[in-house]
Amino acid sequence: MLASPVAATIIDRTIVRLTLNSVKNRNALSFETLEQIHTHLKNVERNADIRVIIINSNGPAFSSGHDLQEIRKNLDSGSDGNAALMDLCSSVMKTIVMLKKPIIAQVEGIATAAGCQLVASCDLAYAASSSKFATPGVNIGLFCSTPAVALGRCVHRKHAMEMLLTGDMISAKEAERIGLINAVIDTEDGRVDNLEDKVLGIATKIASKSPKAVEIGKSIFYEQLEMPLEAAYHLTSDAMVDNMKHTDAKEGIDAFLNKRIPVWSHKDQ
């Protein structure tokens, strides 16, 4: 029996790890793989216990991007399979941004084209020092237009355009410098224990915060980025006032004032 291209593992009830598991094709984002990622994300969204998602991979590549054999097959058949593939990929990336729960990319190996897009779409990203990133579509006459959406919203446009126009691979250190990833985690003797521990530690810390506050904050953060300054402050001021009315805000304030650990609620109010 073939292994599932995406495996889900729940950690301590509050964190789920989605592992890209198509090692033979370098974790290419095929239609099947994207479908499974999308299904897992939607399932997590409905699970009140899960507070943080980690996306990692098995094998030497995080993700090499779209499956070029699949794309070529669709071209040869004259089907609309590639349109469906792009629509699904865009839906997955939008879901990552719009999902109420934070998503962390744990990158080992290369992340290229749509694989780089996946990293750029996540809320946080940490990479092993051996990892590399690229949007190399221009090298094969297929400009990485959809990865440009996530990349251009993650790093400065000149850094994004350099990657998109040259197709050059950049190191993890360079990816950290331009803001594509949060940090490079050095590993010893090729082991990834340090990276896994770092990512799990960040996920555990986030999972300990108020689920309602994190939900509100993630949504508002991305929404206000697309607004003029005045509109952004109006939106976020209203959001803070609404946030103050929630049970968790009242509990958090009381806990701080009384020097105790807060007990968060899953209630909406």
C-alpha positions as CSV (number, residue, x, y, z in Angstrom):
1,M,0.0,0.0,0.0
2,L,1.3,3.4,-1.0
3,A,2.0,5.9,1.9
4,S,-0.3,8.8,2.1
5,P,1.3,12.0,0.6
6,V,0.4,13.9,3.8
7,A,0.5,12.4,7.3
8,A,-1.2,14.1,10.3
9,T,0.1,13.6,13.9
10,I,-1.5,15.2,16.9
11,I,0.9,16.3,19.7
12,D,-0.4,16.8,23.3
13,R,-3.9,17.4,21.9
14,T,-3.2,21.0,21.0
15,I,-0.7,20.8,18.1
16,V,-1.0,18.9,14.8
17,R,2.0,18.1,12.6
18,L,1.2,17.7,8.8
19,T,4.1,15.9,7.2
20,L,4.7,16.0,3.5
21,N,5.5,12.3,2.7
22,S,5.9,11.9,-1.1
23,V,9.6,11.3,-0.7
24,K,10.1,9.7,-4.2
25,N,8.9,12.9,-6.0
26,R,10.6,15.3,-3.6
27,N,7.3,16.1,-1.9
28,A,5.9,17.7,-5.0
29,L,2.6,19.5,-4.6
30,S,0.5,17.3,-6.8
31,F,-3.2,17.7,-7.0
32,E,-3.6,14.7,-4.6
33,T,-1.1,16.2,-2.1
34,L,-2.8,19.6,-2.2
35,E,-6.2,18.0,-1.7
36,Q,-5.0,16.2,1.4
37,I,-3.4,19.4,2.8
38,H,-6.6,21.2,2.2
39,T,-8.7,18.5,3.9
40,H,-6.4,18.3,6.9
41,L,-6.5,22.1,7.3
42,K,-10.3,22.2,7.2
43,N,-10.5,19.3,9.7
44,V,-8.1,21.2,12.0
45,E,-10.2,24.3,11.7
46,R,-13.2,22.4,13.1
47,N,-11.2,20.9,16.0
48,A,-11.4,23.2,19.0
49,D,-8.5,21.4,20.8
50,I,-6.0,22.0,18.1
51,R,-4.4,25.4,18.5
52,V,-1.2,25.3,16.2
53,I,-0.3,23.5,13.0
54,I,3.3,22.5,12.0
55,I,4.0,21.6,8.3
56,N,7.2,19.6,7.9
57,S,8.5,16.9,5.5
58,N,10.1,13.5,5.2
59,G,13.1,13.0,2.9
60,P,15.8,15.4,1.5
61,A,13.4,18.0,0.2
62,F,10.7,20.1,1.9
63,S,8.9,20.5,-1.4
64,S,10.1,20.9,-4.9
65,G,6.9,22.6,-6.0
66,H,4.3,21.4,-8.5
67,D,4.7,18.0,-10.1
68,L,6.0,18.8,-13.6
69,Q,5.1,15.4,-14.9
70,E,1.5,16.0,-13.8
71,I,1.6,19.4,-15.5
72,R,3.0,18.0,-18.7
73,K,0.5,15.1,-18.7
74,N,-2.4,17.7,-18.4
75,L,-0.9,19.7,-21.3
76,D,-0.6,16.6,-23.5
77,S,-4.1,15.5,-22.8
78,G,-5.6,18.9,-23.5
79,S,-7.6,18.8,-20.3
80,D,-8.3,21.6,-17.9
81,G,-6.3,19.8,-15.2
82,N,-3.8,22.5,-14.9
83,A,-6.4,25.2,-14.3
84,A,-7.9,22.9,-11.6
85,L,-4.4,22.4,-10.1
86,M,-3.8,26.2,-9.9
87,D,-7.2,26.9,-8.4
88,L,-6.6,24.2,-5.7
89,C,-3.1,25.5,-4.9
90,S,-4.4,29.0,-4.6
91,S,-7.2,27.8,-2.3
92,V,-4.7,25.9,-0.1
93,M,-2.5,29.0,0.2
94,K,-5.4,31.3,1.0
95,T,-6.7,28.8,3.6
96,I,-3.3,28.9,5.3
97,V,-3.5,32.7,5.6
98,M,-7.2,32.8,6.5
99,L,-7.2,29.8,9.0
100,K,-7.8,31.1,12.5
101,K,-4.9,29.0,13.9
102,P,-1.2,29.8,13.4
103,I,0.7,27.6,11.0
104,I,4.5,27.1,11.2
105,A,6.7,25.8,8.4
106,Q,9.6,23.5,9.6
107,V,11.9,23.4,6.5
108,E,14.6,20.8,5.9
109,G,16.1,20.6,2.4
110,I,15.0,22.6,-0.7
111,A,11.8,24.5,-0.9
112,T,11.3,25.6,-4.5
113,A,8.5,27.2,-6.6
114,A,5.2,26.3,-5.0
115,G,7.2,24.7,-2.1
116,C,8.7,28.2,-1.5
117,Q,5.2,29.6,-1.8
118,L,4.0,27.2,0.9
119,V,6.8,28.5,3.2
120,A,6.0,32.1,2.4
121,S,2.3,31.6,3.1
122,C,2.8,30.2,6.6
123,D,2.6,32.5,9.6
124,L,6.1,31.5,10.8
125,A,8.9,29.5,9.3
126,Y,12.1,28.0,10.7
127,A,14.7,26.2,8.6
128,A,17.7,23.9,9.0
129,S,21.0,25.6,8.0
130,S,21.3,23.2,5.0
131,S,17.9,24.3,3.5
132,K,17.7,26.3,0.3
133,F,14.9,28.3,-1.4
134,A,14.1,29.3,-5.0
135,T,11.4,30.3,-7.4
136,P,13.1,28.9,-10.5
137,G,10.1,28.8,-12.9
138,V,11.8,31.4,-15.1
139,N,14.5,28.8,-15.9
140,I,12.0,26.6,-17.7
141,G,9.9,29.3,-19.3
142,L,7.2,29.2,-16.6
143,F,7.3,32.3,-14.4
144,C,6.4,31.6,-10.8
145,S,3.4,33.9,-10.9
146,T,1.4,32.3,-8.1
147,P,4.4,31.9,-5.8
148,A,5.0,35.6,-6.4
149,V,1.8,36.4,-4.5
150,A,3.0,34.8,-1.3
151,L,6.6,35.8,-1.8
152,G,5.8,39.5,-2.5
153,R,3.7,39.7,0.6
154,C,6.4,38.1,2.8
155,V,9.7,39.9,1.7
156,H,10.5,43.3,0.2
157,R,9.4,43.4,-3.5
158,K,13.0,43.9,-4.7
159,H,14.1,40.7,-2.9
160,A,11.1,38.9,-4.3
161,M,11.7,40.1,-7.8
162,E,15.4,39.1,-7.7
163,M,14.3,35.5,-6.7
164,L,11.6,35.5,-9.4
165,L,13.6,37.0,-12.2
166,T,16.9,35.0,-11.7
167,G,15.5,31.8,-10.4
168,D,18.6,31.5,-8.3
169,M,18.7,29.3,-5.2
170,I,19.3,31.2,-1.9
171,S,20.7,29.8,1.3
172,A,18.8,29.6,4.6
173,K,20.9,32.4,6.0
174,E,19.9,34.6,3.0
175,A,16.2,33.6,3.5
176,E,16.5,34.7,7.1
177,R,18.1,38.0,6.1
178,I,15.3,38.9,3.7
179,G,12.5,37.8,6.0
180,L,11.4,34.7,4.2
181,I,12.0,32.6,7.3
182,N,12.1,33.6,11.0
183,A,15.4,31.9,11.9
184,V,18.0,29.3,10.8
185,I,18.5,26.5,13.3
186,D,21.9,25.0,13.1
187,T,22.1,21.2,13.2
188,E,24.9,18.9,14.1
189,D,26.0,15.9,11.9
190,G,23.0,16.3,9.7
191,R,20.6,15.7,12.6
192,V,17.4,17.8,12.7
193,D,16.7,17.4,16.4
194,N,17.5,21.0,17.2
195,L,15.1,22.3,14.4
196,E,12.3,20.0,15.5
197,D,12.8,21.0,19.2
198,K,12.8,24.7,18.3
199,V,9.7,24.5,16.2
200,L,7.8,22.4,18.8
201,G,8.9,24.8,21.5
202,I,7.5,27.8,19.6
203,A,4.3,25.9,18.8
204,T,3.9,24.9,22.4
205,K,4.4,28.5,23.6
206,I,1.7,29.7,21.1
207,A,-0.7,26.9,22.1
208,S,-0.4,28.1,25.7
209,K,-1.9,31.5,24.8
210,S,-5.6,32.4,24.7
211,P,-7.0,30.6,21.6
212,K,-9.5,33.5,21.1
213,A,-6.9,36.2,21.3
214,V,-4.7,34.3,18.8
215,E,-7.7,33.8,16.5
216,I,-8.6,37.5,16.6
217,G,-5.0,38.6,16.2
218,K,-4.1,36.5,13.2
219,S,-7.2,37.5,11.3
220,I,-6.9,41.2,12.0
221,F,-3.1,41.2,11.3
222,Y,-3.6,40.1,7.7
223,E,-6.7,42.2,7.1
224,Q,-5.1,45.5,8.2
225,L,-2.0,44.9,6.0
226,E,-4.1,45.6,2.9
227,M,-5.6,48.8,4.3
228,P,-4.5,52.5,4.4
229,L,-3.2,53.6,7.8
230,E,-6.3,55.4,9.0
231,A,-8.6,52.4,8.1
232,A,-6.2,50.0,9.6
233,Y,-6.2,51.8,13.0
234,H,-10.0,52.0,12.9
235,L,-10.3,48.3,12.2
236,T,-7.8,47.3,14.9
237,S,-9.2,49.7,17.5
238,D,-12.6,48.2,17.1
239,A,-11.1,44.7,17.2
240,M,-9.4,45.5,20.5
241,V,-12.6,46.8,22.0
242,D,-14.4,43.6,20.9
243,N,-11.5,41.5,22.2
244,M,-11.8,43.1,25.6
245,K,-15.3,41.8,25.9
246,H,-14.3,38.1,25.5
247,T,-14.1,35.8,28.5
248,D,-10.4,35.2,27.9
249,A,-9.5,38.9,28.0
250,K,-11.2,39.3,31.4
251,E,-9.6,36.2,32.7
252,G,-6.2,37.3,31.5
253,I,-6.4,40.7,33.0
254,D,-7.6,39.3,36.4
255,A,-4.8,36.7,36.3
256,F,-2.2,39.4,35.6
257,L,-3.4,41.7,38.4
258,N,-3.6,38.8,40.9
259,K,-0.2,37.3,39.8
260,R,-1.6,33.9,38.8
261,I,-1.6,31.7,35.7
262,P,-4.7,32.4,33.5
263,V,-7.1,29.5,32.7
264,W,-8.3,30.0,29.1
265,S,-11.8,29.2,27.8
266,H,-13.1,27.9,24.5
267,K,-16.1,30.1,24.8
268,D,-16.8,32.8,22.2
269,Q,-17.7,35.3,24.8
